[in-house]
Amino acid sequence: MPASAVTARPTSLSAQAPAPWGRPEAQPTGSWSSLIWSTRAATQSSGSGGPDPLGAISGNVGTTANLLDAARAHGWRRFVLVSTGSVFGRLTDPARPILEDEPAAPQNVYSTTKHAAEMLTRMYRSEYGLSASAVRVSWVFGPPVISEDPTRGPIPSYLVRALRGEAIREGGADFAASFTYVADVAAALLAAIAAGELRHPVYHFGHGVNFTAGEVAEAVRQAVPGAVIALAGGTEPWTRYTGLRGPLAGGRFFQDTGFAPAHALQAGIAAYADWMRRAFDAASEEADDPGKGPS
């Protein structure tokens, strides 16, 4: 290919930061002495290669690098990177728990860029003494997601359809994942910020077990009385969009923060159903009275 046919694309990490605090010279002040940072999901799903690999690198790796350097330069108390179980995409045995010291095995754009962000976090910790750690979470569910998109997994899909009164008859009862309720994840990240010391560069947060789609269906039936969900065996449709893997496991997070998930699967789905029901009711009221607007 002749050089004249090649179009250069900017690759400056600082130039592509999506927010002012992604640039080291635009450091946060005051209450920003600690930061929880979640890189963006730049691909359609954890099973997708994604349409924009350079965008994923810029958002997930470049912005993380800028924030870490801001933390180094301005003496932030703590930096917590929100990472993902997707970095173990090549570990496909759902019955085998994955501990924190398991070597990462990413398999696509999303998981590779997330692991790269983890490596940067570890480097700033070891080279510059920054109190920086990655907290991996998996299959987070709950508000504000209202979606039947299969890449979101069975929980929102079953709830949306059940609350609409649709009967669900399909396969997938044997699909399994380590679902974690969003309120627990938020509280865990705040616990990581508040901890006196984070002794490790990587933590896993979750229940330490996988839950099957069959168990999810039973919890949805309890949360939505009258819901009809009849599942056949197998892992599809879910494994058309994502792979199976073992649950994130390990005791580091509880040892250093004293925090564990507060919501069992059933309780998390019940809380999510209550929230989604209120959201549906509010949308219906707004549709009936457009001039009223959201309350």
ZAZA-968243 format. One record per residue (C-alpha): residue number from 1; residue in one letter; chain; z, y, x. Coordinates in steps of 0.2 Angstrom, whole numbers, plus 5000, padded with zeros to 4 digits. Layout:
# ZAZA-968243
{NUM, a, A, {Z, Y, X}}
...
# end
This chain:
# ZAZA-968243
{1, m, A, {5000, 5000, 5000}}
{2, p, A, {4995, 5017, 5007}}
{3, a, A, {5009, 5029, 5011}}
{4, s, A, {5001, 5042, 4999}}
{5, a, A, {5004, 5030, 4985}}
{6, v, A, {5023, 5029, 4987}}
{7, t, A, {5034, 5040, 4978}}
{8, a, A, {5051, 5044, 4986}}
{9, r, A, {5067, 5044, 4975}}
{10, p, A, {5082, 5054, 4980}}
{11, t, A, {5096, 5042, 4986}}
{12, s, A, {5110, 5055, 4991}}
{13, l, A, {5126, 5048, 4984}}
{14, s, A, {5134, 5065, 4982}}
{15, a, A, {5118, 5072, 4974}}
{16, q, A, {5118, 5059, 4961}}
{17, a, A, {5136, 5059, 4955}}
{18, p, A, {5136, 5061, 4936}}
{19, a, A, {5151, 5072, 4935}}
{20, p, A, {5159, 5086, 4945}}
{21, w, A, {5174, 5076, 4951}}
{22, g, A, {5161, 5063, 4958}}
{23, r, A, {5158, 5076, 4972}}
{24, p, A, {5171, 5077, 4986}}
{25, e, A, {5171, 5096, 4986}}
{26, a, A, {5175, 5097, 4968}}
{27, q, A, {5192, 5088, 4969}}
{28, p, A, {5204, 5087, 4954}}
{29, t, A, {5220, 5096, 4955}}
{30, g, A, {5237, 5094, 4947}}
{31, s, A, {5238, 5079, 4936}}
{32, w, A, {5223, 5071, 4944}}
{33, s, A, {5233, 5066, 4959}}
{34, s, A, {5230, 5048, 4953}}
{35, l, A, {5214, 5042, 4946}}
{36, i, A, {5208, 5027, 4936}}
{37, w, A, {5189, 5025, 4938}}
{38, s, A, {5178, 5013, 4928}}
{39, t, A, {5160, 5012, 4934}}
{40, r, A, {5147, 5012, 4921}}
{41, a, A, {5139, 4997, 4914}}
{42, a, A, {5121, 5002, 4920}}
{43, t, A, {5113, 4986, 4913}}
{44, q, A, {5111, 4979, 4895}}
{45, s, A, {5123, 4965, 4898}}
{46, s, A, {5131, 4955, 4912}}
{47, g, A, {5117, 4943, 4911}}
{48, s, A, {5103, 4956, 4913}}
{49, g, A, {5095, 4962, 4929}}
{50, g, A, {5094, 4979, 4921}}
{51, p, A, {5079, 4991, 4920}}
{52, d, A, {5086, 5003, 4933}}
{53, p, A, {5094, 4996, 4948}}
{54, l, A, {5094, 5012, 4958}}
{55, g, A, {5103, 5020, 4943}}
{56, a, A, {5116, 5006, 4944}}
{57, i, A, {5118, 5009, 4962}}
{58, s, A, {5120, 5027, 4960}}
{59, g, A, {5132, 5026, 4946}}
{60, n, A, {5143, 5011, 4951}}
{61, v, A, {5142, 5013, 4970}}
{62, g, A, {5138, 5031, 4974}}
{63, t, A, {5150, 5039, 4962}}
{64, t, A, {5164, 5027, 4967}}
{65, a, A, {5161, 5032, 4985}}
{66, n, A, {5162, 5050, 4981}}
{67, l, A, {5178, 5048, 4971}}
{68, l, A, {5186, 5038, 4985}}
{69, d, A, {5182, 5051, 4998}}
{70, a, A, {5189, 5064, 4987}}
{71, a, A, {5205, 5054, 4986}}
{72, r, A, {5205, 5052, 5005}}
{73, a, A, {5202, 5071, 5008}}
{74, h, A, {5214, 5078, 4996}}
{75, g, A, {5228, 5065, 4997}}
{76, w, A, {5228, 5058, 4980}}
{77, r, A, {5243, 5047, 4976}}
{78, r, A, {5233, 5032, 4969}}
{79, f, A, {5215, 5026, 4965}}
{80, v, A, {5213, 5012, 4953}}
{81, l, A, {5195, 5005, 4951}}
{82, v, A, {5192, 4996, 4935}}
{83, s, A, {5182, 4980, 4939}}
{84, t, A, {5176, 4965, 4931}}
{85, g, A, {5176, 4946, 4930}}
{86, s, A, {5157, 4947, 4931}}
{87, v, A, {5158, 4948, 4950}}
{88, f, A, {5161, 4929, 4948}}
{89, g, A, {5145, 4926, 4939}}
{90, r, A, {5140, 4911, 4949}}
{91, l, A, {5156, 4902, 4946}}
{92, t, A, {5151, 4893, 4930}}
{93, d, A, {5165, 4881, 4926}}
{94, p, A, {5174, 4888, 4911}}
{95, a, A, {5189, 4876, 4914}}
{96, r, A, {5192, 4882, 4931}}
{97, p, A, {5204, 4897, 4933}}
{98, i, A, {5198, 4911, 4945}}
{99, l, A, {5212, 4917, 4956}}
{100, e, A, {5212, 4934, 4965}}
{101, d, A, {5208, 4927, 4982}}
{102, e, A, {5192, 4918, 4976}}
{103, p, A, {5177, 4925, 4985}}
{104, a, A, {5166, 4935, 4974}}
{105, a, A, {5150, 4927, 4968}}
{106, p, A, {5139, 4941, 4959}}
{107, q, A, {5122, 4936, 4952}}
{108, n, A, {5114, 4952, 4945}}
{109, v, A, {5113, 4971, 4947}}
{110, y, A, {5128, 4975, 4937}}
{111, s, A, {5140, 4962, 4946}}
{112, t, A, {5133, 4966, 4963}}
{113, t, A, {5136, 4985, 4961}}
{114, k, A, {5153, 4982, 4954}}
{115, h, A, {5158, 4971, 4969}}
{116, a, A, {5151, 4984, 4981}}
{117, a, A, {5162, 4997, 4973}}
{118, e, A, {5177, 4984, 4976}}
{119, m, A, {5172, 4983, 4994}}
{120, l, A, {5172, 5002, 4996}}
{121, t, A, {5189, 5003, 4988}}
{122, r, A, {5196, 4990, 5000}}
{123, m, A, {5188, 4999, 5014}}
{124, y, A, {5196, 5015, 5010}}
{125, r, A, {5213, 5006, 5008}}
{126, s, A, {5212, 4998, 5025}}
{127, e, A, {5203, 5011, 5035}}
{128, y, A, {5212, 5027, 5028}}
{129, g, A, {5228, 5020, 5021}}
{130, l, A, {5223, 5026, 5003}}
{131, s, A, {5233, 5017, 4989}}
{132, a, A, {5218, 5010, 4981}}
{133, s, A, {5216, 4994, 4972}}
{134, a, A, {5203, 4986, 4960}}
{135, v, A, {5209, 4978, 4944}}
{136, r, A, {5197, 4966, 4937}}
{137, v, A, {5197, 4963, 4918}}
{138, s, A, {5186, 4952, 4907}}
{139, w, A, {5178, 4953, 4890}}
{140, v, A, {5187, 4968, 4884}}
{141, f, A, {5186, 4970, 4865}}
{142, g, A, {5192, 4983, 4852}}
{143, p, A, {5189, 5001, 4847}}
{144, p, A, {5178, 5011, 4847}}
{145, v, A, {5165, 4997, 4847}}
{146, i, A, {5157, 4993, 4830}}
{147, s, A, {5142, 4982, 4835}}
{148, e, A, {5133, 4965, 4831}}
{149, d, A, {5124, 4966, 4848}}
{150, p, A, {5126, 4949, 4855}}
{151, t, A, {5129, 4955, 4872}}
{152, r, A, {5146, 4961, 4866}}
{153, g, A, {5151, 4944, 4862}}
{154, p, A, {5157, 4935, 4846}}
{155, i, A, {5173, 4946, 4842}}
{156, p, A, {5164, 4962, 4836}}
{157, s, A, {5150, 4952, 4829}}
{158, y, A, {5160, 4941, 4818}}
{159, l, A, {5171, 4956, 4812}}
{160, v, A, {5157, 4967, 4807}}
{161, r, A, {5149, 4953, 4797}}
{162, a, A, {5165, 4947, 4790}}
{163, l, A, {5170, 4965, 4784}}
{164, r, A, {5153, 4967, 4776}}
{165, g, A, {5156, 4951, 4766}}
{166, e, A, {5142, 4941, 4775}}
{167, a, A, {5144, 4922, 4777}}
{168, i, A, {5142, 4917, 4795}}
{169, r, A, {5134, 4900, 4798}}
{170, e, A, {5128, 4897, 4816}}
{171, g, A, {5132, 4888, 4832}}
{172, g, A, {5142, 4893, 4847}}
{173, a, A, {5160, 4886, 4843}}
{174, d, A, {5161, 4880, 4861}}
{175, f, A, {5158, 4896, 4869}}
{176, a, A, {5173, 4902, 4879}}
{177, a, A, {5178, 4918, 4888}}
{178, s, A, {5194, 4927, 4893}}
{179, f, A, {5195, 4940, 4879}}
{180, t, A, {5207, 4954, 4882}}
{181, y, A, {5212, 4968, 4869}}
{182, v, A, {5207, 4985, 4874}}
{183, a, A, {5225, 4993, 4871}}
{184, d, A, {5232, 4980, 4883}}
{185, v, A, {5219, 4985, 4896}}
{186, a, A, {5223, 5003, 4894}}
{187, a, A, {5242, 5000, 4896}}
{188, a, A, {5239, 4989, 4911}}
{189, l, A, {5229, 5002, 4920}}
{190, l, A, {5243, 5015, 4917}}
{191, a, A, {5255, 5002, 4923}}
{192, a, A, {5245, 5001, 4939}}
{193, i, A, {5245, 5020, 4942}}
{194, a, A, {5264, 5020, 4938}}
{195, a, A, {5269, 5005, 4950}}
{196, g, A, {5279, 5010, 4965}}
{197, e, A, {5267, 5000, 4976}}
{198, l, A, {5251, 4990, 4974}}
{199, r, A, {5252, 4978, 4988}}
{200, h, A, {5235, 4970, 4986}}
{201, p, A, {5217, 4977, 4986}}
{202, v, A, {5212, 4966, 4970}}
{203, y, A, {5221, 4961, 4954}}
{204, h, A, {5217, 4951, 4939}}
{205, f, A, {5223, 4956, 4922}}
{206, g, A, {5222, 4945, 4907}}
{207, h, A, {5229, 4930, 4898}}
{208, g, A, {5224, 4918, 4912}}
{209, v, A, {5215, 4907, 4900}}
{210, n, A, {5198, 4906, 4890}}
{211, f, A, {5197, 4907, 4871}}
{212, t, A, {5183, 4898, 4862}}
{213, a, A, {5172, 4906, 4849}}
{214, g, A, {5180, 4893, 4837}}
{215, e, A, {5197, 4901, 4840}}
{216, v, A, {5190, 4918, 4838}}
{217, a, A, {5183, 4913, 4821}}
{218, e, A, {5199, 4907, 4815}}
{219, a, A, {5208, 4923, 4820}}
{220, v, A, {5194, 4933, 4811}}
{221, r, A, {5197, 4922, 4795}}
{222, q, A, {5215, 4927, 4796}}
{223, a, A, {5212, 4945, 4799}}
{224, v, A, {5199, 4946, 4785}}
{225, p, A, {5204, 4936, 4770}}
{226, g, A, {5190, 4927, 4762}}
{227, a, A, {5179, 4928, 4777}}
{228, v, A, {5166, 4913, 4778}}
{229, i, A, {5163, 4908, 4796}}
{230, a, A, {5156, 4890, 4799}}
{231, l, A, {5152, 4886, 4817}}
{232, a, A, {5143, 4872, 4824}}
{233, g, A, {5146, 4866, 4842}}
{234, g, A, {5137, 4872, 4857}}
{235, t, A, {5138, 4889, 4866}}
{236, e, A, {5122, 4897, 4859}}
{237, p, A, {5118, 4911, 4854}}
{238, w, A, {5131, 4918, 4866}}
{239, t, A, {5124, 4910, 4882}}
{240, r, A, {5107, 4917, 4879}}
{241, y, A, {5114, 4933, 4885}}
{242, t, A, {5128, 4929, 4897}}
{243, g, A, {5135, 4915, 4907}}
{244, l, A, {5150, 4904, 4906}}
{245, r, A, {5164, 4906, 4919}}
{246, g, A, {5182, 4902, 4921}}
{247, p, A, {5196, 4914, 4916}}
{248, l, A, {5203, 4927, 4927}}
{249, a, A, {5220, 4921, 4933}}
{250, g, A, {5234, 4925, 4946}}
{251, g, A, {5251, 4932, 4946}}
{252, r, A, {5249, 4948, 4957}}
{253, f, A, {5247, 4960, 4943}}
{254, f, A, {5263, 4955, 4934}}
{255, q, A, {5273, 4954, 4951}}
{256, d, A, {5268, 4972, 4956}}
{257, t, A, {5268, 4981, 4939}}
{258, g, A, {5279, 4970, 4927}}
{259, f, A, {5266, 4971, 4914}}
{260, a, A, {5257, 4957, 4905}}
{261, p, A, {5246, 4957, 4889}}
{262, a, A, {5256, 4962, 4874}}
{263, h, A, {5243, 4955, 4861}}
{264, a, A, {5239, 4937, 4859}}
{265, l, A, {5221, 4934, 4853}}
{266, q, A, {5226, 4933, 4835}}
{267, a, A, {5236, 4950, 4836}}
{268, g, A, {5222, 4959, 4845}}
{269, i, A, {5209, 4953, 4833}}
{270, a, A, {5220, 4958, 4818}}
{271, a, A, {5223, 4976, 4826}}
{272, y, A, {5204, 4977, 4829}}
{273, a, A, {5200, 4972, 4811}}
{274, d, A, {5212, 4985, 4804}}
{275, w, A, {5204, 4999, 4814}}
{276, m, A, {5186, 4993, 4810}}
{277, r, A, {5191, 4992, 4791}}
{278, r, A, {5197, 5010, 4792}}
{279, a, A, {5181, 5016, 4801}}
{280, f, A, {5170, 5008, 4788}}
{281, d, A, {5181, 5016, 4774}}
{282, a, A, {5179, 5033, 4782}}
{283, a, A, {5160, 5031, 4785}}
{284, s, A, {5159, 5026, 4766}}
{285, e, A, {5169, 5041, 4760}}
{286, e, A, {5158, 5052, 4771}}
{287, a, A, {5142, 5045, 4764}}
{288, d, A, {5148, 5048, 4746}}
{289, d, A, {5153, 5066, 4750}}
{290, p, A, {5142, 5072, 4765}}
{291, g, A, {5150, 5089, 4764}}
{292, k, A, {5167, 5083, 4767}}
{293, g, A, {5164, 5077, 4785}}
{294, p, A, {5176, 5066, 4795}}
{295, s, A, {5194, 5069, 4792}}
# end
